[in-house]
Amino acid sequence: VSWHITCCVLRTKLMVRFQEDFASSPSSSEMGSIVDPIVDKPFEGAEKLLEISFQRPRRHIAKFRNGSYAANRMKLVENDSEPEINLLRLRRDDVEKILDKVNCSILNECRSDQVTAYLLSESSLFIFEDRMIVKTCGQTNLLNAIEDFIGLGKSVGFDSVAEVFYSRPKFLNPDEQPFRHQKFKRETETLLNYFDKGLARVLGSTNSDCYHLFCFSRNRSPRRSNCTVEVIMNSLDNDKRMLFFKEGDRTASDVTKSAGIADLFANSSVMIDDYLFEPCGYSVNGIIDQKRYFTVHVTPEKCASYASFETDHCENAAELVGKVVAIFRPSRFIVTVISDESSHADVHGQLRSADLVAGYERSEFQFAMFCHQTATFARFESRRLAGPPPDDGAAFAAAAALETDASAGDPREPDPRDVWCQGEGPYF
């Protein structure tokens, strides 16, 4: 059972026990203040992302250039005895064995002829013809399996790794991560053991919602036109986050529709694979027009509410970001756009607007170029809450005192969805 599900079950048991005690206990005037239960280890919503692109042997590249393969896909020439070099040939069993080392598992899958999308117990895995994207949250040990992921490519005939991209936002509780993931320096050292020409960067202020990334490219120019938009949101609106709790007959499909996620790509053909965790949490993978992807992951616990969105469908990026933010109404969010140097300048330009999303103001902006890629980072805060980030621990203590202060005369009925937890990071 995944750590995500275990945490949620533990939280539910604590709240049910609290409700029983609350109903049978003396009034607050007889006992003093009633304190909400504290969960020491909130679920870590922030995801680690690893993208690996592979390079075909030179003989296959030559065949492609000579026209032996179809224009859109590498096909076997007639009477060619060599198997097709394609990650889509991978079997689910082979993938699951590697995910065991990461500490996650496959829940569902959907596929087109160009993409296989696995919905994981902790986020997502997308497999294309010559690249894979692994995204895992919680206390997963993603870099523990990097050699195994490389081995998957070689098992279907790829010659070497062409490009690598690793990224993650700042963790809420880094000390709760596996050793190599507790510090970005350790993650970088691990990656450099395999890709010694790689580059590490941190976008944004390190005392705020920063974004860590590592890249490696074997080639002197990008292998394909690419673009990825990512939105990382913290402190979700209370009414919005409540949608992602499993109550009554509510299904994952119900949540996808009612939240507005089903309408994000209304003008495209979209294949949806969604999952609603018990008792809380939500994930969805989408395949857009048979070849592109999007994914959304939500951790709705009150003390550490978090949601992420990612896609390689970059058309109308500013409008898309606005739709995503409206679904969750976070107190703050960051947006990143990463693309090859030669394309998608308009997408990066859209992020330059300080008024990208109504009701939010931009507090940080950064532009960088590395590994033949262009990266734009922007951080936004709700105009209602704009200001310096809270101090470590102090913000939680202040918020918890406000919620449990008996002098306020509001001993509210505890709600199993209102989960308070205590973290060590700068935010809650």
URDACOR-V33886 format. One record per backbone hydrogen bond with DSSP energy under -0.5 kcal/mol. CO is the residue of the C=O (numbers start at 1). NH is the residue of the N-H. E is the energy in kcal/mol with one decimal. If there is no record, write none. Layout:
# URDACOR-V33886
[[CO,NH,E] [CO,NH,E]]
This chain:
# URDACOR-V33886
[[2,6,-2.5] [3,7,-2.7] [4,8,-2.0] [5,9,-2.5] [6,10,-2.4] [7,11,-2.6] [8,12,-2.3] [9,13,-2.4] [10,14,-2.2] [11,15,-2.2] [12,16,-2.7] [13,17,-2.4] [14,18,-2.1] [15,19,-2.6] [16,20,-2.2] [17,21,-2.4] [18,22,-2.9] [19,23,-2.3] [20,24,-1.5] [21,25,-1.1] [27,30,-1.1] [27,31,-1.8] [28,32,-3.2] [33,35,-0.5] [37,39,-0.5] [37,420,-0.5] [38,40,-0.6] [39,422,-2.1] [40,42,-0.5] [43,45,-0.9] [44,138,-2.9] [47,169,-0.6] [48,136,-2.5] [49,167,-2.1] [50,134,-3.0] [51,165,-2.5] [52,132,-2.1] [53,162,-2.6] [53,163,-1.5] [55,159,-2.1] [55,160,-1.4] [57,60,-1.0] [57,61,-1.7] [58,62,-2.4] [59,63,-1.7] [60,64,-2.1] [61,65,-2.2] [62,66,-1.8] [63,68,-2.3] [64,67,-1.4] [73,75,-0.9] [77,80,-2.3] [79,81,-0.5] [84,86,-1.0] [86,89,-1.9] [87,90,-2.0] [91,95,-1.6] [92,96,-2.7] [93,97,-1.8] [94,98,-1.0] [95,99,-2.1] [96,100,-1.5] [97,101,-0.6] [98,101,-1.0] [98,102,-0.7] [99,102,-0.5] [99,103,-1.0] [99,104,-1.9] [102,141,-2.1] [105,121,-2.6] [108,119,-2.3] [110,117,-3.2] [115,112,-3.0] [116,118,-0.5] [116,127,-2.8] [117,110,-2.2] [117,119,-0.5] [118,120,-0.6] [118,125,-2.1] [119,107,-3.4] [119,108,-1.5] [120,123,-0.8] [123,120,-3.3] [124,135,-3.2] [125,118,-3.4] [126,133,-2.8] [127,116,-2.4] [129,87,-2.9] [130,54,-3.0] [131,128,-3.2] [132,52,-2.2] [133,126,-2.8] [134,50,-2.9] [135,124,-1.9] [136,48,-3.1] [137,140,-1.1] [140,142,-0.6] [141,144,-1.4] [142,145,-1.6] [143,146,-1.0] [145,149,-2.3] [146,150,-2.1] [147,151,-1.9] [148,152,-1.6] [149,153,-1.3] [150,154,-1.8] [151,155,-2.0] [152,156,-0.7] [153,156,-0.9] [153,158,-2.1] [154,157,-1.4] [160,55,-3.2] [162,218,-3.0] [163,53,-2.8] [164,216,-2.2] [165,51,-3.2] [166,214,-2.9] [167,49,-2.8] [168,212,-2.9] [173,176,-1.6] [174,177,-1.8] [178,181,-1.9] [178,182,-0.6] [179,182,-1.4] [183,187,-1.8] [184,188,-2.7] [185,189,-2.3] [186,190,-2.2] [187,191,-2.2] [188,192,-2.6] [189,193,-1.1] [190,194,-0.5] [191,194,-1.2] [191,195,-2.6] [195,198,-1.9] [199,215,-2.5] [201,213,-2.6] [203,211,-2.7] [205,208,-1.7] [208,210,-1.9] [210,170,-1.1] [211,203,-3.0] [212,168,-2.0] [213,201,-3.0] [214,166,-2.9] [215,199,-2.8] [216,164,-2.4] [226,340,-1.5] [228,338,-2.2] [229,311,-1.9] [230,336,-2.4] [231,233,-0.5] [231,309,-2.3] [232,334,-2.3] [233,307,-2.1] [234,331,-1.2] [234,332,-1.3] [235,331,-1.7] [237,241,-2.7] [238,242,-1.5] [240,243,-1.3] [241,244,-1.8] [242,245,-1.2] [244,281,-2.2] [245,247,-0.8] [247,250,-2.3] [251,255,-1.9] [252,256,-2.6] [253,257,-2.0] [254,258,-3.0] [255,259,-2.6] [256,260,-0.6] [256,261,-0.8] [256,262,-2.1] [257,260,-0.5] [260,263,-1.0] [261,264,-1.4] [263,266,-1.1] [265,268,-1.9] [268,270,-0.6] [269,289,-3.7] [270,272,-0.5] [271,287,-2.1] [273,285,-2.7] [275,277,-0.6] [275,283,-2.3] [277,279,-0.5] [279,246,-2.7] [281,277,-2.6] [282,298,-2.8] [283,275,-2.5] [284,296,-2.1] [285,273,-2.4] [286,288,-0.6] [286,294,-1.9] [287,271,-2.5] [287,289,-0.5] [288,291,-1.8] [288,292,-2.5] [290,114,-0.6] [292,288,-2.7] [293,312,-1.4] [294,286,-2.7] [295,310,-1.9] [296,284,-2.2] [297,308,-2.3] [298,282,-1.8] [298,300,-0.5] [299,306,-2.8] [301,304,-0.9] [302,305,-0.7] [305,235,-1.9] [306,299,-3.2] [307,233,-3.2] [308,297,-1.9] [309,231,-2.6] [310,295,-2.2] [311,229,-2.6] [312,314,-0.9] [314,317,-0.9] [316,320,-2.3] [317,321,-2.8] [318,322,-2.0] [319,323,-1.9] [320,324,-2.3] [321,325,-2.6] [322,326,-1.9] [323,327,-1.2] [324,327,-0.6] [324,328,-1.0] [325,329,-3.4] [328,237,-2.1] [331,382,-3.0] [332,234,-2.3] [333,380,-3.2] [334,232,-2.6] [335,378,-2.1] [336,230,-2.5] [337,376,-2.4] [338,228,-2.2] [339,374,-3.4] [340,343,-1.2] [344,348,-1.6] [345,349,-2.2] [346,350,-1.7] [347,351,-1.0] [348,351,-0.6] [348,352,-0.5] [349,352,-1.2] [350,353,-1.1] [353,356,-0.9] [354,362,-1.0] [357,360,-1.8] [359,383,-2.7] [361,381,-2.4] [364,379,-1.9] [366,377,-3.0] [368,375,-3.1] [370,373,-2.7] [372,341,-1.7] [373,370,-2.2] [374,339,-2.2] [375,368,-2.6] [376,337,-2.0] [377,366,-2.6] [378,335,-2.7] [379,363,-2.8] [379,364,-1.4] [380,333,-2.2] [381,361,-2.6] [382,385,-1.1] [382,386,-1.1] [391,395,-1.4] [392,394,-1.4] [393,397,-2.3] [394,398,-2.4] [395,399,-2.5] [396,400,-3.1] [397,401,-2.3] [398,402,-1.9] [399,403,-2.0] [400,404,-1.7] [401,405,-1.0] [404,406,-0.6] [405,408,-1.4] [406,409,-2.0] [410,412,-2.3] [415,418,-2.1] [417,302,-0.5] [417,419,-1.4] [418,420,-0.6] [419,303,-1.5] [420,39,-1.5] [421,423,-0.6] [425,393,-0.7]]
